[in-house]
Amino acid sequence: MKEYEFTCSACGQQIDVNETMRDAIKSNGCPVCATAVDESEFSE
């Protein structure tokens, strides 16, 4: 499964995520601060 690095622009949290986690974060927001996120906050 593909891995991504998520970096929250609001709180600065950085975590490595898989595609399923990426989709959940995009739907629900940052898992730390709950700020809405978009595709630009993920990198491969």
VEXDREN-2710 file (C-alpha; in Angstrom, 1 decimal):
% VEXDREN-2710
k/r/px/py/pz
1/MET/0.0/0.0/0.0
2/LYS/1.2/3.5/-0.8
3/GLU/2.6/5.6/2.0
4/TYR/2.2/9.4/2.4
5/GLU/3.5/12.0/4.8
6/PHE/0.9/14.2/6.3
7/THR/1.9/17.6/7.6
8/CYS/-0.9/19.7/9.2
9/SER/-0.6/23.4/8.2
10/ALA/-2.4/24.4/11.4
11/CYS/-0.6/22.5/14.2
12/GLY/2.5/21.2/12.4
13/GLN/1.8/17.5/13.2
14/GLN/3.7/15.2/10.9
15/ILE/2.7/11.5/10.5
16/ASP/3.2/8.8/7.9
17/VAL/-0.1/7.4/6.7
18/ASN/-1.4/4.9/4.2
19/GLU/-4.2/5.5/1.6
20/THR/-7.0/4.6/4.0
21/MET/-5.7/6.9/6.7
22/ARG/-5.2/9.7/4.1
23/ASP/-8.8/9.4/3.1
24/ALA/-10.0/9.5/6.7
25/ILE/-7.9/12.5/7.5
26/LYS/-9.2/14.3/4.4
27/SER/-12.8/13.6/5.5
28/ASN/-12.4/14.2/9.2
29/GLY/-9.6/16.7/9.6
30/CYS/-6.3/16.5/11.4
31/PRO/-6.2/13.7/14.0
32/VAL/-4.5/16.1/16.5
33/CYS/-6.3/19.4/16.1
34/ALA/-9.3/18.6/13.8
35/THR/-8.5/21.3/11.3
36/ALA/-9.8/20.6/7.8
37/VAL/-7.1/19.5/5.5
38/ASP/-6.7/19.3/1.7
39/GLU/-4.5/17.3/-0.7
40/SER/-1.6/19.8/-0.5
41/GLU/-0.9/18.6/3.1
42/PHE/0.1/15.2/1.9
43/SER/3.3/14.2/0.1
44/GLU/4.6/10.9/-1.3
END
